[in-house]
Amino acid sequence: MGIIGTIIIGLIVGLIARFLKPGNDSMGWIMTILLGIGGSLLASYGGQALGLYQAGEGAGFIGAVVGAIILLVIYGMVTSRKH
């Protein structure tokens, strides 16, 4: 998958994660895409390293959403400490 495909998947995963996590998240599109891409990478490599699923399986997308939610929670904790 090319860079454009990765960005689109990252955007979709980031939007799903923001929808599933309750609370107000005032981040822009770029942070949403980066959050989704980060969650995808975290879940893809982490899940494969643990032997939970293989590359290309549907469980990887679910794992990417879970990874993005985890990153969203961490991002919220870090940014709330600044204020």
C-alpha positions as CSV (number, residue, x, y, z in Angstrom):
1,M,0.0,0.0,0.0
2,G,1.3,3.4,-0.9
3,I,1.6,6.5,1.2
4,I,-1.8,7.8,0.1
5,G,-3.4,4.6,1.1
6,T,-1.7,4.6,4.5
7,I,-2.9,8.2,5.1
8,I,-6.5,7.3,4.1
9,I,-6.5,4.2,6.4
10,G,-4.9,6.3,9.1
11,L,-7.7,8.9,8.8
12,I,-10.4,6.3,8.9
13,V,-8.9,4.5,11.9
14,G,-8.3,7.9,13.7
15,L,-11.9,9.0,13.1
16,I,-13.3,5.7,14.4
17,A,-11.1,5.9,17.5
18,R,-12.3,9.5,18.1
19,F,-15.9,8.3,17.7
20,L,-15.5,5.4,20.1
21,K,-13.6,7.3,22.8
22,P,-16.0,9.5,24.9
23,G,-15.1,13.0,25.7
24,N,-14.1,16.2,23.9
25,D,-11.0,15.9,21.7
26,S,-10.1,19.2,20.1
27,M,-7.4,18.0,17.6
28,G,-7.3,18.7,13.9
29,W,-7.2,16.5,10.9
30,I,-3.5,16.1,10.9
31,M,-3.4,14.8,14.5
32,T,-6.3,12.5,13.7
33,I,-4.4,11.0,10.7
34,L,-1.2,10.7,12.8
35,L,-3.1,9.1,15.6
36,G,-4.6,6.5,13.2
37,I,-1.3,5.8,11.5
38,G,0.4,5.4,14.9
39,G,-2.4,3.1,16.1
40,S,-2.1,1.1,12.9
41,L,1.6,0.7,13.3
42,L,1.4,-0.1,17.0
43,A,-1.3,-2.8,16.5
44,S,0.1,-4.2,13.3
45,Y,3.6,-4.9,14.5
46,G,2.6,-5.5,18.1
47,G,-0.2,-8.0,17.2
48,Q,2.0,-9.8,14.6
49,A,5.0,-9.9,17.1
50,L,2.7,-11.5,19.7
51,G,1.4,-14.0,17.2
52,L,-2.3,-12.8,17.5
53,Y,-2.8,-12.5,13.7
54,Q,-1.0,-12.5,10.4
55,A,-0.5,-9.6,8.0
56,G,-3.6,-8.8,6.0
57,E,-6.1,-10.3,8.4
58,G,-9.2,-8.4,9.4
59,A,-8.2,-8.5,13.0
60,G,-5.4,-6.1,12.1
61,F,-7.9,-3.4,11.4
62,I,-9.7,-3.9,14.7
63,G,-6.3,-3.9,16.4
64,A,-5.4,-0.7,14.7
65,V,-8.6,1.0,16.1
66,V,-7.7,-0.3,19.6
67,G,-4.2,1.0,19.2
68,A,-5.4,4.4,18.1
69,I,-7.8,4.6,21.1
70,I,-4.9,3.8,23.4
71,L,-2.8,6.5,21.7
72,L,-5.8,8.9,22.0
73,V,-6.1,8.3,25.7
74,I,-2.3,8.8,26.2
75,Y,-2.5,12.0,24.0
76,G,-5.4,13.3,26.2
77,M,-3.4,12.6,29.4
78,V,-0.3,14.3,28.1
79,T,-2.1,17.4,26.8
80,S,-4.3,17.8,29.9
81,R,-1.2,18.0,32.1
82,K,0.1,21.0,30.1
83,H,-2.9,23.2,31.1
